[in-house]
Amino acid sequence: MMSRPNRMMYTPITRGHKPTPSQESNTLSTMSEVSCTTTLSMESEVTEGCMDFTEEEGESNGSEETVDTVGVVGAGNGELEKRMKSHNSDYGSYYNSPTGTVVPQDKSTDGDTLHNSPLLPTSEEEDSASDSANKSDNPMDTVKLEMPPVTQEQEATYQPDTIPGEPLKTLLSALFLGTGFLATTASLAFTHERVPDMQPLPDIVLDNIKHQSWGLDVSEYLLMISTISALIVVLLHSHRLVILRRIWLLLGILYYYRALTMFVTVLPKADETYTCMPRKNDTTALDYTKRVLTIISGGGLSINGKHIYCGDYIFSGHTMTLTMGYLVIKQYSPRRFILLHWASFLTSLCGVIFLLLSRGHYTIDVLLAYYVTSRIWWIYHTLAHNQQLKYRGEHNFLDNMCWWHVFRFFETELQGPLPRRYSLPLPKVVQRIFCHNITRLCCQTSVSREIFQT
């Protein structure tokens, strides 16, 4: 007599073969006793206790039949791992088991356990599963770490766009600029005694234009306009201290260059009508000191009548200042202020043209001043905007410049270009009071307007 097949044993159904009646009854009996309806919840308890429920649809064609399966996998409970797993030709690879292979089970124990155990875990099983999941050795598991709170001061320190002002470095650059200007005036005081008394040198530009004595005054007025405009742009910038130390450092370097170049090569006067202080054969140290003080009191300009010494030709200080003013406005003003950029460019250009009309400098003085000023400006900002150029090595040949170490000291805490942000150069308390008054005034104006309209 044939024994009745165990109802808990599953016989696989392969695709392409029609199942026998005994296989169909066995499959339906097994599905009817363990089938259930589950509801997916968004709550964290269910998510921690169970993995996703996946259900796929098989294709039926003619006599082919595919049984859909529902896989429930526990999250670390040994009891749940022994629950029923369906194996057929479509989903055998999903459970990492070979297709068509039946795993033998113990009829005396596993059948009753699977028959009497529920499909979904209880609350105690969920807790134990979550605890075991938290204690898992899997490196891909999520680990919860307790982080200390961050204060506002620390948050401001961690912000990438925080740029330190470093006023001490700005003060050092101001002192450097002062020493450079002092060196230039001292060089002029010594050079005045060595100016040759001869005709002006041939110049292709000066020889073909008509001399205009008023041109020097107009050039210096334009120079002051350009300088004041650049100063306003810098003061309205949020990182004004950084910009000021850059400008003062570059001006100091240029003044030292100029003191050297006009001392080693002395040119005759370009304008024969320009009146210079008479030379002395027995000049003392006190005379040189008086000359230096006279030049410093006049700011190096001829418009106030204090620039009465000759010989400061190579290179042009007027052109240097005009070029620097335009470069500052172009670099640190808003990009959309195109009208301001063009106005600054035309101001500097006209200042140089009027300087040549008055024969205040030779053409070579103007060309050298523009070249040296613009190149040192662009080289400095190229170094400041590239972090790799702040370190010595075979990749950086610019570290051979004599002022590279000073640059590195000033730009150590900065990374990349300065953001174009602007604010009033006032203390924060004064700014809050000013903004409060402006807001209150606007509210009063709007209320008065509404009352007037009603």
C-alpha positions as CSV (number, residue, x, y, z in Angstrom):
1,M,0.0,0.0,0.0
2,M,1.4,3.3,-1.1
3,S,2.1,5.8,1.7
4,R,0.5,9.2,1.6
5,P,3.1,11.9,0.7
6,N,3.9,14.3,3.4
7,R,1.9,17.5,2.9
8,M,4.8,19.6,4.2
9,M,7.2,18.3,1.6
10,Y,7.4,20.5,-1.5
11,T,7.8,19.0,-4.9
12,P,9.3,21.5,-7.4
13,I,7.4,22.2,-10.6
14,T,9.7,22.8,-13.5
15,R,8.8,25.0,-16.4
16,G,7.6,23.4,-19.6
17,H,6.1,20.2,-18.0
18,K,2.5,19.9,-17.0
19,P,2.1,19.0,-13.4
20,T,0.5,15.8,-12.3
21,P,-2.7,15.8,-10.2
22,S,-0.7,14.7,-7.2
23,Q,1.7,17.6,-7.6
24,E,-1.1,20.1,-8.0
25,S,-2.9,18.9,-4.9
26,N,0.4,18.9,-2.9
27,T,1.2,22.5,-4.0
28,L,-2.3,23.8,-3.3
29,S,-2.3,22.1,0.1
30,T,1.0,23.6,1.1
31,M,0.1,27.1,0.0
32,S,-3.3,27.0,1.7
33,E,-1.9,26.1,5.1
34,V,0.9,28.6,5.1
35,S,-0.6,31.5,3.1
36,C,-1.4,34.7,4.8
37,T,-2.0,38.3,4.1
38,T,0.6,40.8,5.1
39,T,0.5,44.5,5.3
40,L,3.6,46.6,4.7
41,S,4.0,49.3,7.3
42,M,6.2,52.4,7.3
43,E,6.9,52.1,11.0
44,S,10.5,51.6,12.1
45,E,9.7,48.4,14.1
46,V,8.6,46.4,11.1
47,T,11.4,47.8,9.0
48,E,14.0,46.7,11.6
49,G,12.4,43.2,12.1
50,C,11.9,42.1,8.5
51,M,13.4,42.6,5.1
52,D,11.4,43.8,2.1
53,F,8.6,41.7,0.9
54,T,9.1,41.1,-2.9
55,E,6.6,39.6,-5.2
56,E,7.0,38.9,-8.9
57,E,4.6,37.8,-11.5
58,G,5.3,34.8,-13.7
59,E,4.2,34.3,-17.2
60,S,1.7,31.6,-18.1
61,N,1.6,30.3,-21.6
62,G,-0.5,27.2,-22.7
63,S,0.2,24.3,-20.4
64,E,3.1,26.1,-18.6
65,E,2.4,27.1,-15.0
66,T,4.5,29.1,-12.5
67,V,3.7,29.3,-8.9
68,D,4.3,32.8,-7.4
69,T,6.2,32.8,-4.1
70,V,6.5,35.1,-1.2
71,G,9.8,35.1,0.6
72,V,10.1,36.2,4.2
73,V,13.6,36.4,5.6
74,G,14.3,37.2,9.3
75,A,16.8,39.9,10.2
76,G,19.1,37.7,12.3
77,N,16.7,35.3,14.2
78,G,17.8,31.7,14.0
79,E,14.2,30.5,14.4
80,L,13.0,32.6,11.4
81,E,15.7,31.2,9.2
82,K,14.0,27.7,9.3
83,R,10.8,29.0,7.9
84,M,9.4,28.0,4.6
85,K,11.3,29.1,1.5
86,S,9.9,28.3,-1.9
87,H,12.2,27.0,-4.6
88,N,11.2,26.9,-8.3
89,S,12.8,27.5,-11.6
90,D,12.0,31.3,-11.5
91,Y,13.1,32.3,-8.0
92,G,15.7,29.7,-7.0
93,S,18.6,32.2,-7.7
94,Y,16.8,34.9,-5.6
95,Y,17.3,32.8,-2.4
96,N,20.9,31.8,-3.4
97,S,20.0,28.1,-3.9
98,P,20.3,26.0,-7.0
99,T,17.2,25.6,-9.1
100,G,15.4,22.3,-8.9
101,T,17.1,21.1,-5.7
102,V,15.0,20.0,-2.8
103,V,16.5,20.4,0.7
104,P,15.5,17.3,2.8
105,Q,13.8,18.1,6.1
106,D,13.3,16.2,9.3
107,K,9.7,15.0,9.3
108,S,9.5,14.6,13.0
109,T,10.5,18.1,14.1
110,D,10.6,20.6,11.2
111,G,7.2,19.8,9.9
112,D,5.5,20.6,13.2
113,T,7.6,23.6,13.8
114,L,6.8,25.2,10.4
115,H,3.2,24.2,10.7
116,N,2.6,25.8,14.1
117,S,4.9,28.9,13.8
118,P,3.4,32.2,12.6
119,L,4.6,33.9,9.4
120,L,5.2,37.3,11.0
121,P,7.5,37.6,14.1
122,T,6.1,38.6,17.4
123,S,7.1,41.7,19.3
124,E,9.7,39.8,21.4
125,E,11.2,38.4,18.3
126,E,11.3,41.9,16.7
127,D,13.2,43.2,19.7
128,S,15.7,40.3,19.7
129,A,16.1,40.7,16.0
130,S,16.8,44.4,16.3
131,D,19.3,43.8,19.1
132,S,21.1,41.2,17.1
133,A,21.1,43.5,14.1
134,N,22.7,46.3,16.1
135,K,25.4,43.9,17.4
136,S,26.1,42.4,14.0
137,D,29.7,42.2,12.8
138,N,28.8,43.1,9.3
139,P,30.8,46.3,8.3
140,M,27.9,47.4,6.0
141,D,25.5,47.7,8.9
142,T,24.4,51.2,10.1
143,V,26.2,52.4,13.3
144,K,24.7,55.2,15.4
145,L,27.3,57.5,16.9
146,E,26.7,60.2,19.5
147,M,28.2,63.5,18.3
148,P,28.8,66.4,20.6
149,P,26.9,69.7,20.0
150,V,28.6,72.4,18.0
151,T,28.6,75.9,19.3
152,Q,28.2,79.0,17.1
153,E,31.9,79.9,17.4
154,Q,32.9,76.5,16.3
155,E,30.4,76.6,13.4
156,A,31.8,79.9,12.2
157,T,35.3,78.3,12.4
158,Y,34.2,75.3,10.3
159,Q,32.7,77.4,7.5
160,P,34.8,77.2,4.3
161,D,34.1,80.8,3.3
162,T,35.4,82.2,6.6
163,I,38.3,84.5,5.7
164,P,40.4,85.9,8.6
165,G,41.1,89.6,8.5
166,E,44.5,89.4,10.3
167,P,45.0,93.1,11.0
168,L,48.6,92.5,12.2
169,K,49.6,91.5,8.7
170,T,47.9,94.5,7.3
171,L,49.8,96.7,9.7
172,L,53.1,95.1,8.7
173,S,52.3,95.7,5.0
174,A,51.6,99.4,5.8
175,L,54.9,99.7,7.4
176,F,56.5,98.0,4.4
177,L,54.8,100.6,2.1
178,G,56.1,103.4,4.3
179,T,59.7,102.2,4.1
180,G,59.4,101.8,0.3
181,F,58.1,105.3,-0.1
182,L,60.9,106.6,2.2
183,A,63.5,104.7,0.1
184,T,62.1,106.3,-3.1
185,T,62.2,109.9,-1.7
186,A,65.8,109.3,-0.4
187,S,66.8,108.0,-3.8
188,L,65.3,111.1,-5.4
189,A,67.1,113.3,-2.9
190,F,70.5,111.8,-3.9
191,T,69.7,111.6,-7.6
192,H,68.9,115.3,-7.8
193,E,72.6,116.1,-7.5
194,R,73.5,113.8,-10.5
195,V,71.0,115.0,-13.1
196,P,73.0,115.9,-16.3
197,D,72.7,119.4,-17.6
198,M,72.0,118.6,-21.3
199,Q,69.3,118.5,-23.9
200,P,66.4,116.0,-23.5
201,L,67.0,112.5,-25.0
202,P,65.4,111.7,-28.4
203,D,61.8,110.3,-27.9
204,I,59.6,109.2,-30.8
205,V,56.4,110.4,-29.0
206,L,57.6,113.5,-27.3
207,D,59.3,114.8,-30.5
208,N,56.0,114.5,-32.4
209,I,53.5,116.1,-30.0
210,K,53.1,119.7,-28.9
211,H,54.1,120.5,-25.4
212,Q,51.3,121.4,-23.0
213,S,52.3,122.7,-19.7
214,W,48.9,122.2,-18.1
215,G,48.9,118.5,-18.8
216,L,50.8,117.6,-15.7
217,D,48.2,119.2,-13.4
218,V,45.4,117.5,-15.2
219,S,47.2,114.2,-15.0
220,E,47.6,114.5,-11.2
221,Y,43.9,115.4,-10.8
222,L,43.0,112.3,-12.6
223,L,45.4,110.3,-10.5
224,M,43.7,111.5,-7.3
225,I,40.3,110.6,-8.7
226,S,41.5,107.1,-9.6
227,T,43.1,106.6,-6.2
228,I,40.0,107.8,-4.3
229,S,37.7,105.6,-6.4
230,A,39.9,102.6,-5.7
231,L,40.0,103.4,-2.0
232,I,36.2,103.6,-1.8
233,V,35.9,100.2,-3.6
234,V,38.3,98.6,-1.1
235,L,36.6,100.1,2.0
236,L,33.2,98.8,0.9
237,H,34.6,95.3,0.4
238,S,33.9,92.9,3.2
239,H,37.5,91.7,3.2
240,R,39.0,95.1,3.1
241,L,41.9,94.2,5.4
242,V,43.1,91.5,3.0
243,I,42.9,93.8,0.0
244,L,44.7,96.6,1.7
245,R,47.6,94.5,2.7
246,R,47.9,93.1,-0.8
247,I,47.9,96.6,-2.3
248,W,50.3,98.0,0.2
249,L,52.7,95.1,-0.2
250,L,52.7,95.5,-4.0
251,L,53.1,99.3,-3.8
252,G,56.0,98.8,-1.4
253,I,57.7,96.4,-3.8
254,L,57.2,98.8,-6.7
255,Y,58.6,101.8,-4.7
256,Y,61.7,99.8,-3.9
257,Y,62.1,98.9,-7.5
258,R,61.7,102.5,-8.5
259,A,64.2,103.7,-5.9
260,L,66.7,101.3,-7.4
261,T,66.1,102.0,-11.1
262,M,66.1,105.8,-11.0
263,F,69.3,105.8,-8.8
264,V,71.4,103.6,-11.1
265,T,70.5,105.4,-14.3
266,V,69.9,109.1,-14.3
267,L,68.3,110.8,-17.3
268,P,68.2,114.5,-18.2
269,K,65.1,116.5,-17.9
270,A,62.4,115.7,-20.4
271,D,60.9,119.2,-20.1
272,E,63.4,122.0,-20.4
273,T,60.9,124.5,-19.0
274,Y,60.5,122.6,-15.7
275,T,62.1,124.4,-12.8
276,C,64.3,122.3,-10.5
277,M,66.0,123.2,-7.2
278,P,69.6,124.4,-7.7
279,R,72.3,121.8,-7.0
280,K,74.9,122.1,-4.2
281,N,78.5,121.0,-4.3
282,D,78.7,120.4,-0.6
283,T,75.5,118.7,0.3
284,T,75.3,117.6,3.9
285,A,73.2,114.9,5.6
286,L,70.9,117.6,7.0
287,D,70.2,118.9,3.4
288,Y,69.3,115.4,2.3
289,T,67.0,115.0,5.3
290,K,65.2,118.3,4.4
291,R,64.8,117.2,0.8
292,V,63.2,113.9,2.0
293,L,60.8,115.7,4.3
294,T,59.8,118.2,1.6
295,I,59.0,115.4,-0.9
296,I,57.0,113.5,1.7
297,S,55.0,116.5,2.7
298,G,53.9,117.0,-0.9
299,G,53.0,113.4,-1.4
300,G,55.3,113.2,-4.4
301,L,53.0,115.4,-6.5
302,S,53.9,118.6,-8.4
303,I,50.5,120.2,-8.1
304,N,51.2,121.4,-4.5
305,G,54.6,123.0,-5.4
306,K,56.6,120.6,-3.2
307,H,58.1,118.4,-6.0
308,I,61.0,120.6,-6.9
309,Y,63.7,118.0,-7.4
310,C,64.5,116.3,-10.7
311,G,65.8,112.9,-11.7
312,D,62.9,110.5,-10.9
313,Y,62.2,109.2,-14.4
314,I,62.8,105.5,-14.7
315,F,60.1,104.5,-14.0
316,S,57.1,106.7,-13.9
317,G,55.4,106.9,-10.5
318,H,52.3,108.6,-12.0
319,T,51.8,105.7,-14.4
320,M,52.3,103.2,-11.7
321,T,49.6,104.7,-9.5
322,L,47.2,105.2,-12.3
323,T,47.6,101.5,-13.4
324,M,47.3,100.3,-9.9
325,G,44.1,102.2,-9.4
326,Y,42.5,100.6,-12.4
327,L,43.6,97.1,-11.5
328,V,42.1,97.4,-8.0
329,I,38.8,98.6,-9.3
330,K,38.7,96.0,-12.0
331,Q,39.6,93.1,-9.6
332,Y,37.6,93.9,-6.5
333,S,34.5,95.8,-7.7
334,P,31.3,93.9,-8.7
335,R,31.5,92.3,-12.1
336,R,28.3,93.9,-13.3
337,F,29.8,97.4,-12.7
338,I,31.0,97.6,-16.3
339,L,30.5,101.3,-16.5
340,L,32.8,101.8,-13.5
341,H,35.4,99.6,-15.0
342,W,35.4,101.5,-18.3
343,A,35.4,104.9,-16.5
344,S,38.4,103.8,-14.4
345,F,40.2,102.6,-17.5
346,L,39.6,105.8,-19.4
347,T,40.7,107.9,-16.4
348,S,44.0,106.0,-16.2
349,L,44.6,106.2,-19.9
350,C,43.9,109.9,-20.1
351,G,46.1,110.5,-17.1
352,V,49.0,108.8,-18.9
353,I,48.3,110.8,-22.1
354,F,48.3,114.1,-20.3
355,L,51.5,113.2,-18.6
356,L,53.2,112.7,-21.9
357,L,51.7,115.9,-23.3
358,S,53.3,117.8,-20.4
359,R,56.6,116.0,-20.9
360,G,56.6,114.9,-17.3
361,H,58.2,111.6,-18.3
362,Y,59.8,109.9,-21.2
363,T,57.8,107.3,-23.1
364,I,60.1,104.5,-21.9
365,D,59.3,105.5,-18.3
366,V,55.6,105.1,-19.0
367,L,56.0,101.7,-20.7
368,L,58.2,100.3,-18.0
369,A,55.8,101.5,-15.3
370,Y,52.8,99.8,-16.9
371,Y,54.7,96.6,-17.6
372,V,56.2,96.2,-14.1
373,T,53.0,97.2,-12.3
374,S,50.6,95.0,-14.3
375,R,52.9,92.0,-14.3
376,I,53.6,92.0,-10.6
377,W,49.8,92.4,-9.9
378,W,48.9,89.5,-12.1
379,I,51.7,87.3,-10.7
380,Y,50.7,88.0,-7.1
381,H,47.0,87.2,-7.7
382,T,47.9,84.1,-9.7
383,L,49.9,82.9,-6.7
384,A,47.2,83.8,-4.3
385,H,44.5,82.0,-6.2
386,N,46.4,78.7,-6.6
387,Q,47.1,76.8,-3.5
388,Q,49.9,74.7,-5.1
389,L,51.9,77.8,-5.9
390,K,52.2,78.5,-2.1
391,Y,54.6,75.6,-1.7
392,R,58.2,75.2,-2.9
393,G,59.0,72.5,-5.4
394,E,59.9,71.7,-9.0
395,H,56.4,72.6,-10.1
396,N,56.8,76.2,-8.9
397,F,59.4,78.4,-10.4
398,L,57.8,81.5,-9.0
399,D,59.2,80.8,-5.6
400,N,62.5,82.2,-6.8
401,M,61.2,85.8,-6.6
402,C,62.7,87.8,-3.7
403,W,59.3,88.6,-2.3
404,W,57.8,85.1,-2.5
405,H,58.4,84.3,1.2
406,V,56.6,87.6,2.2
407,F,53.7,86.6,0.0
408,R,53.5,83.2,1.5
409,F,53.4,84.7,5.0
410,F,50.6,87.1,4.0
411,E,48.5,84.5,2.1
412,T,48.9,81.4,4.3
413,E,45.4,81.4,5.8
414,L,43.7,82.2,2.4
415,Q,42.5,79.8,-0.2
416,G,41.4,80.8,-3.6
417,P,39.9,84.1,-4.8
418,L,38.2,86.5,-2.5
419,P,34.4,86.4,-2.7
420,R,32.8,89.7,-4.0
421,R,31.0,90.7,-0.9
422,Y,30.5,94.2,0.3
423,S,29.5,96.0,3.6
424,L,29.9,99.3,5.3
425,P,33.3,99.9,7.0
426,L,31.6,100.5,10.4
427,P,31.5,98.5,13.6
428,K,28.7,96.0,14.0
429,V,26.9,98.1,16.7
430,V,26.9,101.2,14.5
431,Q,25.7,99.1,11.5
432,R,22.7,97.7,13.6
433,I,21.8,101.2,14.8
434,F,22.0,102.5,11.2
435,C,19.9,99.7,9.8
436,H,17.3,100.1,12.6
437,N,16.9,103.8,11.9
438,I,16.6,103.2,8.1
439,T,14.0,100.5,8.7
440,R,12.0,102.7,11.1
441,L,12.2,105.6,8.7
442,C,10.9,103.4,5.8
443,C,8.0,102.2,8.0
444,Q,7.0,105.8,9.0
445,T,7.2,106.8,5.3
446,S,4.9,104.0,4.3
447,V,2.4,104.7,7.1
448,S,2.3,108.4,6.2
449,R,1.7,107.5,2.6
450,E,-1.2,105.3,3.4
451,I,-2.7,108.0,5.7
452,F,-2.4,110.5,2.9
453,Q,-4.0,108.2,0.4
454,T,-7.0,107.5,2.7
